[in-house]
Amino acid sequence: MKKLLEKAIPKLYGFYFNLIALFNKEKAGIKALEVFSTPRRGRVRSNSIQKEFLDTARQQRIAYDDGLFMLYHWQGDGPTILLLHGWESNSFRWKYVFPELKKRNYNIIAIDAPAHGMTDGTLFTAIKYAGIIKTVNSLYQPEIIMAHSVGAMATVYSVHEQPVESLKKLILLGSPNSLEVIMKGYQQLLSFNNRVYGALNELLKKNFGYYIKDFKVSLFAKALSTETLLLHAQADVVVPASASQQIHNAMQNSELHITNTGGHSLHTEENTRLIIDFLEK
């Protein structure tokens, strides 16, 4: 019964959007975007392993358009590295690679994305995330940025919009490339019609300046000359490895590793070693 309900709920959303679109196409687009942009929060629970780890950092709350975002800082004498998690995650996701970075005395900064972890807000978009990333880049001038999944998408967009002079290396883990692929998957999952999709497309153009088909990491990455590592698991069932291949093909100064371990999270010794080797070369 539980599995049947889980399968039925997305279709009910789609039916709801289709019904609204019969009378008010714009409102249907707004509702579709709202559902798409609402993550399960992934709050850091008290007395949890996550909290125990994150409490080892200096914590700072910084203002942004939806309230305050959470920044974690583990001070080190080495280069500053900014860590940016992906969808429905938080800064704890870096626990796996953290010991290797700390051992090498990196100055480590991590943040929780909008509507994630200990950051305020209820809605998330890559463009909203990019706005926070710009703020952190201005404050800390990182020499390295490492970002996972949609965090990688937001990072490339952010650096494209506001270059970071201090940036020497970029690491993109399991990055999506095309918003259109994501949105088509969303449409298929919920079974909403093209009238709703068209309304959603117009709403994104109005609010963020891009039609769905035009928001591609590979397009934003073309002008970037920063030395970049693209790391993707062959067995990633969330984002296909072909996405990183497309980004790599567009970049001026990148290397691509398609690994056999880790899935979308890439939490394996092999992938940690590839990351550290790239940082140290």
C-alpha positions as CSV (number, residue, x, y, z in Angstrom):
1,M,0.0,0.0,0.0
2,K,2.8,2.4,0.9
3,K,4.5,1.9,-2.5
4,L,1.2,2.4,-4.3
5,L,0.7,5.7,-2.5
6,E,4.3,6.8,-3.3
7,K,3.6,6.2,-7.0
8,A,0.2,7.8,-6.9
9,I,1.2,11.1,-5.2
10,P,3.3,12.5,-8.1
11,K,0.5,11.7,-10.5
12,L,-2.0,13.5,-8.3
13,Y,0.2,16.6,-8.4
14,G,0.3,16.3,-12.2
15,F,-3.5,16.0,-12.4
16,Y,-3.8,19.0,-10.1
17,F,-1.5,21.2,-12.3
18,N,-3.3,20.1,-15.5
19,L,-6.7,21.0,-13.9
20,I,-5.5,24.4,-12.8
21,A,-4.0,25.0,-16.3
22,L,-7.5,24.7,-17.9
23,F,-8.5,27.9,-16.1
24,N,-5.2,29.7,-15.3
25,K,-2.0,28.6,-17.1
26,E,0.2,31.0,-15.2
27,K,-1.0,29.8,-11.8
28,A,-0.3,26.2,-12.9
29,G,3.3,27.1,-13.8
30,I,3.7,28.8,-10.4
31,K,2.4,25.7,-8.5
32,A,4.6,23.4,-10.7
33,L,7.7,25.5,-9.9
34,E,6.8,25.6,-6.2
35,V,6.6,21.8,-5.9
36,F,9.8,21.4,-8.0
37,S,11.7,23.8,-5.8
38,T,10.7,22.4,-2.4
39,P,13.2,20.0,-1.0
40,R,12.9,17.7,2.0
41,R,14.7,19.9,4.4
42,G,17.3,17.5,5.9
43,R,17.6,19.5,9.1
44,V,20.6,18.7,11.3
45,R,19.1,17.0,14.4
46,S,20.3,17.7,17.9
47,N,22.4,14.9,19.4
48,S,23.1,13.5,16.0
49,I,26.4,12.4,14.3
50,Q,25.8,15.3,11.8
51,K,25.6,17.9,14.6
52,E,28.6,16.4,16.4
53,F,30.7,16.8,13.3
54,L,29.4,20.3,12.3
55,D,29.9,21.6,15.8
56,T,33.7,21.1,15.3
57,A,33.5,24.2,13.0
58,R,33.1,27.9,13.7
59,Q,29.6,28.6,12.7
60,Q,28.3,31.9,11.2
61,R,24.9,32.9,10.0
62,I,24.9,35.4,7.1
63,A,22.0,37.3,5.6
64,Y,20.5,36.6,2.2
65,D,17.2,37.2,0.5
66,D,15.2,34.5,2.4
67,G,16.8,35.1,5.8
68,L,20.1,33.7,7.0
69,F,22.3,31.0,5.6
70,M,24.6,28.8,7.6
71,L,28.4,28.8,7.0
72,Y,30.9,26.4,8.6
73,H,34.6,27.3,8.9
74,W,37.4,24.9,9.9
75,Q,40.4,27.1,10.0
76,G,43.7,26.0,8.4
77,D,46.9,27.7,7.2
78,G,46.6,26.2,3.6
79,P,44.6,27.3,0.6
80,T,40.9,28.1,1.2
81,I,38.5,25.5,-0.2
82,L,34.8,26.1,-0.5
83,L,32.6,23.0,-0.3
84,L,29.1,23.1,-1.8
85,H,26.6,20.2,-1.4
86,G,23.7,19.2,-3.6
87,W,20.0,18.6,-3.5
88,E,18.4,17.4,-0.2
89,S,21.8,17.3,1.6
90,N,23.8,19.6,3.9
91,S,27.4,20.3,4.9
92,F,27.7,17.0,6.6
93,R,28.0,15.3,3.2
94,W,31.7,16.4,3.2
95,K,32.5,14.2,6.2
96,Y,33.9,11.5,4.0
97,V,36.6,13.6,2.3
98,F,37.1,16.0,5.3
99,P,39.9,14.1,7.1
100,E,42.1,14.2,4.0
101,L,41.5,17.9,3.6
102,K,42.1,18.6,7.3
103,K,45.3,16.5,7.3
104,R,46.7,18.8,4.6
105,N,45.7,21.9,6.6
106,Y,43.3,23.4,4.1
107,N,41.2,26.4,5.2
108,I,37.8,24.7,4.9
109,I,34.5,26.6,4.3
110,A,31.2,24.8,3.8
111,I,27.7,26.2,3.5
112,D,24.1,24.9,3.7
113,A,22.1,25.7,0.5
114,P,18.8,27.6,0.6
115,A,16.1,25.5,2.3
116,H,18.7,22.9,3.3
117,G,20.4,22.1,6.6
118,M,20.4,25.1,8.9
119,T,19.8,27.7,6.2
120,D,16.5,29.5,6.2
121,G,13.9,29.4,3.4
122,T,11.5,26.8,1.9
123,L,12.3,27.0,-1.8
124,F,15.5,26.1,-3.6
125,T,16.7,27.0,-7.1
126,A,20.2,26.7,-8.6
127,I,20.1,30.5,-9.2
128,K,19.2,31.3,-5.6
129,Y,22.0,29.0,-4.5
130,A,24.4,30.8,-6.9
131,G,23.5,34.1,-5.2
132,I,24.7,32.7,-1.8
133,I,27.9,31.3,-3.5
134,K,28.7,34.8,-4.9
135,T,28.4,36.2,-1.3
136,V,30.8,33.6,0.1
137,N,33.2,34.0,-2.8
138,S,33.4,37.7,-2.1
139,L,33.9,37.2,1.7
140,Y,36.5,34.4,1.6
141,Q,38.1,34.5,-1.9
142,P,38.5,30.7,-2.2
143,E,41.3,29.2,-4.2
144,I,39.4,26.0,-4.7
145,I,35.7,25.2,-5.0
146,M,34.4,21.6,-4.7
147,A,30.8,21.1,-5.5
148,H,28.4,18.2,-5.7
149,S,25.4,17.6,-8.1
150,V,23.2,20.6,-8.3
151,G,25.7,22.5,-6.2
152,A,28.1,22.0,-9.1
153,M,25.5,23.4,-11.5
154,A,25.0,26.5,-9.2
155,T,28.8,26.9,-8.9
156,V,29.5,27.1,-12.6
157,Y,26.6,29.5,-13.1
158,S,27.8,31.6,-10.2
159,V,31.4,31.8,-11.5
160,H,30.2,32.5,-15.0
161,E,28.1,35.4,-13.7
162,Q,30.8,36.7,-11.3
163,P,34.3,35.5,-11.9
164,V,36.5,34.7,-8.8
165,E,40.0,36.1,-9.3
166,S,41.4,33.9,-6.5
167,L,40.1,30.7,-8.0
168,K,42.8,28.3,-9.0
169,K,41.0,24.9,-9.1
170,L,37.4,23.7,-9.5
171,I,36.1,20.2,-8.7
172,L,32.7,19.2,-10.0
173,L,31.2,16.0,-8.6
174,G,28.3,14.2,-10.3
175,S,27.2,17.4,-12.0
176,P,24.1,17.7,-14.1
177,N,24.4,19.6,-17.3
178,S,21.0,20.5,-18.7
179,L,18.0,21.9,-16.8
180,E,15.9,20.7,-19.7
181,V,16.7,17.0,-19.0
182,I,15.8,17.6,-15.3
183,M,12.5,19.3,-16.2
184,K,11.5,16.7,-18.8
185,G,12.1,14.1,-16.1
186,Y,10.0,16.1,-13.7
187,Q,7.2,16.4,-16.3
188,Q,7.3,12.6,-17.0
189,L,7.3,11.8,-13.2
190,L,4.2,13.9,-12.6
191,S,2.5,13.4,-16.0
192,F,1.6,17.1,-16.4
193,N,0.9,18.3,-19.9
194,N,2.7,20.6,-22.3
195,R,0.4,23.5,-21.4
196,V,1.8,23.4,-17.8
197,Y,5.3,22.9,-19.1
198,G,5.0,25.9,-21.3
199,A,3.8,28.0,-18.4
200,L,6.7,26.8,-16.3
201,N,9.1,27.7,-19.1
202,E,7.7,31.2,-19.3
203,L,7.8,31.7,-15.5
204,L,11.5,30.7,-15.4
205,K,12.3,33.2,-18.2
206,K,10.4,35.9,-16.3
207,N,11.8,35.2,-12.9
208,F,15.4,34.1,-13.7
209,G,16.1,35.3,-17.2
210,Y,16.5,31.9,-18.9
211,Y,14.2,29.5,-20.8
212,I,14.6,25.9,-19.6
213,K,16.5,24.8,-22.7
214,D,19.1,27.6,-22.3
215,F,20.2,26.8,-18.8
216,K,23.1,24.4,-19.4
217,V,26.3,24.1,-17.4
218,S,28.2,23.4,-20.6
219,L,27.2,26.8,-22.0
220,F,28.2,28.6,-18.8
221,A,31.5,26.6,-18.6
222,K,32.8,27.5,-22.1
223,A,34.5,30.7,-21.0
224,L,36.0,29.2,-17.8
225,S,39.8,28.7,-18.0
226,T,40.1,27.5,-14.4
227,E,41.8,24.0,-14.0
228,T,38.9,21.7,-13.4
229,L,38.3,18.1,-12.3
230,L,35.0,16.5,-13.4
231,L,34.4,13.3,-11.4
232,H,31.4,11.1,-12.2
233,A,30.4,7.5,-11.4
234,Q,29.5,5.2,-14.3
235,A,26.8,3.7,-12.1
236,D,25.2,7.0,-11.2
237,V,21.5,6.5,-11.5
238,V,20.6,10.0,-10.5
239,V,22.6,12.0,-13.0
240,P,24.1,10.1,-16.0
241,A,27.8,10.3,-16.5
242,S,27.2,11.7,-20.0
243,A,26.3,15.0,-18.3
244,S,29.9,15.4,-17.1
245,Q,31.2,14.4,-20.5
246,Q,29.2,17.2,-22.1
247,I,30.6,19.7,-19.7
248,H,34.1,18.4,-20.1
249,N,33.8,18.7,-23.9
250,A,32.8,22.4,-23.6
251,M,35.6,23.4,-21.1
252,Q,39.0,24.8,-21.9
253,N,41.0,23.3,-19.1
254,S,39.4,20.2,-17.6
255,E,40.0,16.5,-17.0
256,L,37.3,13.9,-16.7
257,H,37.3,10.8,-14.6
258,I,34.4,8.3,-15.0
259,T,34.8,6.0,-12.0
260,N,33.5,2.5,-11.3
261,T,32.7,3.2,-7.6
262,G,30.5,5.5,-5.5
263,G,27.2,6.0,-7.2
264,H,25.9,9.6,-7.1
265,S,27.5,10.3,-3.7
266,L,31.0,9.3,-4.9
267,H,31.9,8.4,-1.3
268,T,34.6,5.9,-1.8
269,E,38.4,5.7,-1.2
270,E,39.0,5.7,-5.0
271,N,37.2,8.9,-5.6
272,T,38.7,10.6,-2.5
273,R,42.2,9.7,-3.9
274,L,41.3,11.2,-7.3
275,I,40.2,14.4,-5.6
276,I,43.4,14.6,-3.4
277,D,45.7,13.8,-6.4
278,F,44.1,16.6,-8.4
279,L,44.5,19.1,-5.5
280,E,48.2,18.1,-4.9
281,K,49.4,18.0,-8.5
